[in-house]
Amino acid sequence: GGQILASENFANLISSTDATLPANLRYLGVYTLQSGQEIGKVYQTSDPELQEYFPRLRFVTPCPHNLPQYATRFFGREEVVARLLSSIEDSPLLTLMAPGGSGKTRIALEAGRECLGYEGEGIWYIDFDQSTCGEESLARALGIEESKESLYAYLHEKRALIICDSCKNSPEKALEFALGLLENCSQLRLLMCCTDTFGHSKETVLAIPPLTPPSLDLANALPLLRTNEAVALFVDRIASTLPSFYVDSENAGLIVEICQLLKGNPYAMELVAARYRDTPAETLPSELGAFLCRYSEAETLQAVIDWSYRKLEEAQRTLLQRLSVLSSAWTLEAAERVCSDERIELWEVLDLLNDLLNRSLVLYEEDRGTPRYRTHHAVRQFAFDQLRVAGEERTFTARRVAYLQEMGAKP
């Protein structure tokens, strides 16, 4: 209700007249009917007196893609996704910028899913955490020869959206990859997920703010407290492991205190929510505070990862350390083959992996129906540092290389 749409013909008509309209038109995109008939560009009336953001118009003609599916549901951030979608059309190089744990990847993937049927010739996701060569990663996703020439030839006239994740790992190579594509494939749009800008003249930056923590006074206003995005996410993640949980007058103050401590960082809240069931709730603020005081304010996520890691059992810590040599998304077989030895037998890996999943230190997704696992970059870096301290860095890096060579993949 309340959204007023206009066709391309109407937009052309009013632009050719001198009439003064009570509202402006904002371009939404090109739409296609189920029959395959393209109905052309669609606009929305825009005015300070009207609601600005609405759910993305749904399409019925999906396009090819390789977007991973996550087990947890996307929560909130509708306005951020709407802003992102409205920027894609006019921004060939769009950087989604935010600190680690802010949800850049999920926001980008949600925007990608909303675009299915709009970017009609493909929406493709690549991860610079998996490979520093974007051309090879994208060619592999497209199923074509892994060379720049083949990639540029294939995408030359295609209208597609490319989502590039973990750009902070190789910012120079990520930018070179993006500029090469835009120079040779003028119809492409690139969405780059990074913790900083690239500082390039062609770049448009969309900064993602953290979730707004609730103010103390909301603890006495339960209906308003429940609508706060940070609280809603935190409660949703707690309820995924503790279905009977809900916000009431007894725990409202505690929930507010925890959300404020975590400064609206979504992944930090997921890590704490995963421990809510087996940790006395009243001790959480003091436990978290003891770790947060060891880190700077900008390192809230690192402090929470440290806190969560210290609560693991020894075997769980050992597996998490070893998993840090596996980049991007990986299969159960990869974890079993690379990480098992006399300390962790192969049959134990699955149970320990499930323990880490339940703690949100390992994340589950599906890639074209294939179950895969991954760790957040900040978790992987922390765990790799612990692997180095344990003196096992070279051993398990070599095992990963040997496994990939056996599987016929590039190390």
N, C-alpha and C positions, 0 to 999 in steps of 0.2 A: 504494500500500500504506500502511495505517495510518490512512487517513481514515475516520472514522465519521460517517455522516449520519443525520439524523432528519427525519421529516415534520412538517408543521404539526399534525396530529392528535396525534402523540406529544408535541410540545411543549406543546399545550394540556392534555393529560392530566396530565403531570407538574407543570404549573404550578397545577393545581387540587387537588393532593394535598399532604400535609405531609411526604412522603417526602424524605429527604436523599439526593441523588444524588452519586456519586463524581466527577462532572464537570459543567461548565456547558454551555449551548448558545449558539453564536454564529450569528446570522442571516446567511445567504448570499445570499438573494434568491428571486425567484419564477421558476419554471422551466416551460418549455413543451415538449411532445413534438412530433415531426415531424408528427403528425396535426393539430396545432393545439390539442390538449387541454392546458389548463393544469393542472399537477399541484400548484400551490400553493407555499407557502413551504417552503424547505429550510434546515435548520440543520446545524451541525457541532458535535460534542462538543469542548469546549475545557477543557484542564487543563494545569497546568505539566509534568506527566509525559508529555504527548502532543505530537506535532508540531503547530505552530500553523498554518503556512501551506502550502497546496497549490496546484497550478495551478488556475486558474478552471475550474469545471465547464463543459463544452462544450455549446453550444446547437445546435439543428438548424433553428431558424426565425429567419433573419436579419431585421433590421429596416432601414428606409431610413437612409441615412447619406451623408455627403460626406467621410469621412475620407481624407486624402491617403495615398498609398502611397510609401514611401521605398525607394531602391535598396539602401541598406545595411541589414543585418539588425539587429534590436534585440538588444542584448547585455547579459546580466545583469539586475540590478535586480528579480529576481522577487519578492523580499520586499517591496520598495517598492511594486510594482504590487499585490501582494496586500493590503497595508495600505490602499492607496488604494481598492481595490475594496470592502473591508470598511467603509470610511468613507462611501462615496457614499450608501448608502441612508438613513442617519440624519443626513446633513449636506447640507441643500439648497444651502448656499453654502460650497463647499470650495475653499480656496486652496492651490495647490501652489506652495510658496515655495522658491526657491534662487537663487544667483547666476547670472549669464549663463554659458552654456556647460555647465551642469550636467545638461542633458538633460530639462528640464521638459516640453518639447513632446513628445518621443518617449515619455516615460513616460505622459503624459496620453493620447496617441493609442493607445498599447498598451493602456491601461486601457479606452479606448473600444472598441477591437477586441474585447477580452475580453467586453465588455458586449453585443455584437451578439446579438440574440435575447432579451436580458434587458430592456433599455430598449426595449420592443417597438414604440414609436411614433416612434422616431427618435433618432439620435445625430448632432449637428450641430456642426461646427467653424467658428469664425470667428476672424479675426485682426485685432486692433486696430492692427497695423502697416499694414494695408491701408486701414482706414477708422476714424475715431474715432467713427462712429455705429454702435453695435452692432445697433440695431434694423434699420437698412437692410441691413447685412451678413447678418444672420440671415434677414430676409425674402427677400433675393436667393437665399440658399442653399435656402430652402424653396420658391421659385418663386411667391411670393404678392406682393400689393401692398405696396410699401415704405412702410408707415405703422405707428405704434404700435398704432392701433386694430385694423388687420387682423391684426397679429402676435399681439396678446393674444387676439383672438377665435379665431384658428386654433389656438393652443396652450393655450387655457383649460382643457380637460379632458385634455390629452395627457400621458402619462407618457413623458418624453424626457430625454435628457442633453445639455446644451449645454457644449461645451468652448471656452473663451475664451482665446486666446493673446495674448502681447505686451501684457498689461494694464498693464505699467509705463509704456507710452508715453502712456496717457491714464487714469490710475488713477481720477480722479473720475468720468469718463464711463463707465468700465467698471463701477464700483460702482453708479452710477445705473441703468445698463442692467440689471444683475443684480437689484437690488432691485425695479425695475419689473416684471420678469418674475415674480419670486417673489410679489409682491403680487397679480398678476392671473392667475397660472397656478400653482396650488398643487401640482400634481403634478410640476413640473419639478425637475431637479437641475442645478446649475451648477458646473463645474470651472474655476477661474480660475488661469491660469499667470502668476506674478508674481515679482519679485525681492524684494518686501516685502509685509507684510500690509496690509489695508485698514483695520484697526482698528475694524471694525464688530462690534456685539454678536451679530449673526446668523452671523458668519463662523467657520468651523472651519479651522484652519491645519495643514497637513501639510508640515513642513520636509523637504527632500530633501538628505541629506548628500552630500558629494563621494565619489567612489570612494576606498576606503582604499588609499593607496600601500603597496607591500611594504616590509617592514623589511629592513635590510642583511643580516641573517643568512639571509634566504630565498634569497640568491644562491647559497648552498651547499646548498640543499634544493630541487632542481628540481621534484619532484612537487608540493610545496606552493606554490612560486612560480607554477607554471602555473595553479593554481586561484585565485590572487588576481584579483579582478574588474578592477582597473586594468590589470594585466599582460595578462589575457585579452583585454580590449578593445584594448589597444595592439597586441598581436601579431596579433589578427584583422584590424585595419585595415592593418597592414604587409603581411600575407599577401594582402590583396586586390589589391595591386600587385606583390608579390614572392612568388609562390606557394610558392617553395622555403624561405621563411623559417620558422624555428622556434627556440624557446628552448633553448640548450644551455649547457654550462659555460663556453664562451668568451664568450658575449654576455650571460650572466645578470646580471653586475655592472653592465654598461652599461644594461640595461633597467631595473634597479632604480633606478639613479641618475636616469635620465630621468623615470621615473614619479614619483619624489620631487620633482624640480624642478617638475613640472607640477601637483603638489598634488592629484592625483586629479580634475582638471577634464576631463571626457570630450571636449569639443570641442577643447580645447588638445591633447590626445593625438592626436586625429584629424588635426589640422593637422601635427603633427610626424611622425606615421606616414606621411603622404602625401609627405613629403620624405626618408624613410629610404632609398629606393631610389637617389636621385641625390645624396646627401650622404654623405661619409665618416662612418660611424657614430661613430667615436671622437672626431670633432670636435663632435658634436651638443651634449654637455653644456656645453662652453666657449662655443659659439655662443649657445645659449639663455641661459646665465648672463650673457653680455654685455648682452642685452636685458632680462632679468628684473631686473637691478640698477638699471635706469632707472625701474622702476615699483614701486609699493607691492605688498605681498604680496597684497592684495585684487584687484590688476590683472594677475594671471597671464595670463588670456586675452588681454587687450589687448597684453601684451608679446609673446605668441606670434604674434598677428595681425601685429604690426609686423615681427617677424622673418620671417614667411612672405612678407609683402608686399615686403620689401626684396630678396628672392631672385627676384622675378619679373622678366621682361624688360619693356622699356619699353611695348611694345604691350599686354602683359597687364595691366600697372598701369593704363594708360589706360582699357582696357575696364572693369576692375573699378571704377574711379572713376565712370565714366558709368553703370554698372549700379546704382549707389547711389541714383539717382533713381527706380528702379522699386521700388515697395513690394510686400510680400508675395510671392506666386508670380506668375511671368510666363512668357510663351511665347517661343520662339525668334524669332518674327515681331516681337514687341515689342522684343526686344533689338536686332534688326537695324534696325528702323525708327528707334528712338530714338538708338542709339549709333553708327551708322555716319556717316562723313563723309569728307573728303579724307585724313584721317590713318588712319582704319580703314575700309576699304571694306566694303561690305555682305557680300561673299563671304568676308571674313576673320573675321567675327564668330563663326561656328560653330566654326572651328578654335581661336580664342582662348578661346571659352567652354569647349570641351573641355579646354584647358590648365588653366583655373581649376577645372573639375570635378575633374581629376586631382590638384589641390593641395588639394581640399576647401574652397576659398574660395567656391565656388558649389556648391549642393546640388541634386540632382535628385529629383523626385517625380512621381507621376502623380495627376491629379485626374479621376476617372471615366474613366480611359483616355487622358486628354490629357496628354502630356508637359509638365511645367512645371519652372521653375528658381526658386531663391530664394537669398538670402544670409542668413546669420545676422545678427541685429540688430547685434551688436557689429562684425562685418565691414562691414556697410553704413554704420554710423556712422563708422568709421575711414576708409572709402573716400570718404564724402561730405566729410569734413574735408579729404582730399587733393584732391578735386575743387574745393573752395572755394579752397584754396591755389593751384591751377592756374588760377584765374580763370574756370572753366567752369560754375560752379554755375547761374547764371541761364540760360545757353544751353540746357543739357540738361534743366533743370527745365521750361523752356518747351516743349522738344520733346516731353517726356513728356505735358504737358497737351494739346498739339496732337494727339498720337497718340490719346489717350483720347477727345478730342472727335470725332475722325474716326471712331473705332470706336463712338461712341454711348454711351460710358461716362462716369461722373462723374469729373472730375479729382481 
